[in-house]
Amino acid sequence: EFVQLIDPKRSYNIEIGLSRFRMTHEAIRDAITHMDESQLDSDRITKLCTFMPTPEEIETVCSYDGDETLLGNTERLFRTVSPIPEILKRLRLWLFKLSFSHTMQEVRDRWHPSLRHCMF
């Protein structure tokens, strides 16, 4: 039996989503920390945004002082990513970075045809 500190419904949804990643918690943490686009594309980052812990959830899992091996999958993920400051902001900025070139091209094409070949 695992120790469950996070809302069971939220935890269940996160576990289903995580199963599709086929990455360890440490690999997810490292990919986020290094903004490794070979590991996480924009679709995966978008999904991760829904998985990330709230400050309250981080406090809850980090204050657990029992046996870590007894924690549920979601709780272990939250503990693994908790050292990353402002993780949700980081992921959202990463998404912005990934879409910036495409967005700028659309703006240039839409607003001024003579700007199509300009570089910003």
C-alpha positions as CSV (number, residue, x, y, z in Angstrom):
1,E,0.0,0.0,0.0
2,F,1.3,3.4,-1.0
3,V,1.1,6.6,1.0
4,Q,-1.2,9.0,-0.9
5,L,-0.8,12.7,0.0
6,I,-2.4,14.2,-3.1
7,D,-6.1,14.3,-4.0
8,P,-6.8,10.7,-5.3
9,K,-8.6,11.9,-8.5
10,R,-5.8,14.3,-9.4
11,S,-3.2,11.7,-8.6
12,Y,-5.0,9.2,-10.8
13,N,-5.2,11.6,-13.8
14,I,-1.5,12.5,-13.4
15,E,-0.5,8.8,-13.2
16,I,-2.4,8.0,-16.4
17,G,-0.7,10.9,-18.2
18,L,2.8,10.0,-16.9
19,S,2.4,6.5,-18.1
20,R,2.4,7.8,-21.7
21,F,5.7,9.6,-21.1
22,R,7.8,6.5,-20.5
23,M,10.4,8.6,-18.7
24,T,11.6,8.3,-15.1
25,H,10.8,11.2,-12.8
26,E,14.5,12.1,-12.8
27,A,14.6,12.1,-16.6
28,I,11.6,14.5,-16.6
29,R,13.2,16.7,-14.0
30,D,16.5,16.8,-16.0
31,A,14.7,17.5,-19.3
32,I,12.9,20.4,-17.7
33,T,16.0,21.8,-16.0
34,H,18.0,21.6,-19.2
35,M,15.1,22.5,-21.5
36,D,15.9,19.4,-23.5
37,E,13.8,19.6,-26.7
38,S,14.9,16.2,-27.8
39,Q,13.1,14.7,-24.7
40,L,10.1,17.1,-24.4
41,D,8.3,18.7,-27.3
42,S,5.6,21.3,-27.0
43,D,2.8,18.7,-26.7
44,R,4.6,17.0,-23.9
45,I,5.4,20.3,-22.2
46,T,1.8,21.3,-22.5
47,K,0.7,18.1,-20.8
48,L,3.3,18.5,-18.1
49,C,1.9,21.9,-17.2
50,T,-1.3,20.1,-16.1
51,F,0.8,17.7,-14.0
52,M,2.9,20.2,-12.1
53,P,2.4,20.6,-8.4
54,T,0.9,23.6,-6.7
55,P,3.0,25.3,-4.0
56,E,0.6,23.7,-1.5
57,E,1.2,20.2,-3.0
58,I,5.0,20.8,-2.9
59,E,4.8,21.7,0.7
60,T,2.7,18.6,1.5
61,V,5.0,16.1,-0.2
62,C,8.2,17.8,1.1
63,S,6.9,17.8,4.6
64,Y,6.4,14.0,4.5
65,D,9.1,12.5,6.6
66,G,8.3,8.9,6.3
67,D,9.7,6.2,4.0
68,E,10.0,7.7,0.5
69,T,9.6,4.2,-1.1
70,L,6.1,4.1,0.2
71,L,5.0,7.3,-1.6
72,G,2.7,7.0,-4.6
73,N,3.9,7.8,-8.1
74,T,2.5,11.3,-8.2
75,E,4.0,12.1,-4.8
76,R,7.4,10.9,-5.9
77,L,7.2,13.0,-9.1
78,F,6.3,16.1,-7.0
79,R,9.2,15.5,-4.7
80,T,11.6,15.0,-7.7
81,V,10.6,18.2,-9.4
82,S,10.1,20.3,-6.3
83,P,13.7,21.8,-6.3
84,I,13.0,23.4,-9.7
85,P,12.0,27.0,-8.9
86,E,8.8,28.3,-10.5
87,I,8.4,25.1,-12.5
88,L,5.1,26.1,-14.1
89,K,6.4,29.5,-15.2
90,R,9.5,27.7,-16.6
91,L,7.4,25.3,-18.6
92,R,5.1,28.1,-19.9
93,L,8.1,30.2,-21.0
94,W,9.6,27.2,-22.7
95,L,6.4,26.8,-24.7
96,F,6.6,30.4,-25.6
97,K,10.2,30.0,-26.8
98,L,9.2,27.0,-28.9
99,S,6.4,28.8,-30.6
100,F,8.0,32.2,-30.9
101,S,9.5,31.9,-34.5
102,H,6.2,30.5,-35.9
103,T,4.2,33.2,-34.2
104,M,6.5,36.0,-35.4
105,Q,6.2,34.7,-39.0
106,E,2.4,34.7,-38.8
107,V,2.4,38.3,-37.5
108,R,4.8,39.4,-40.2
109,D,2.7,37.7,-42.9
110,R,-0.5,39.0,-41.6
111,W,0.4,42.6,-40.9
112,H,2.7,43.7,-43.6
113,P,3.5,41.7,-46.7
114,S,6.7,43.7,-47.3
115,L,8.1,42.4,-43.9
116,R,8.0,38.7,-44.9
117,H,11.7,38.6,-45.5
118,C,12.8,40.8,-42.6
119,M,14.6,39.2,-39.7
120,F,13.8,40.2,-36.2
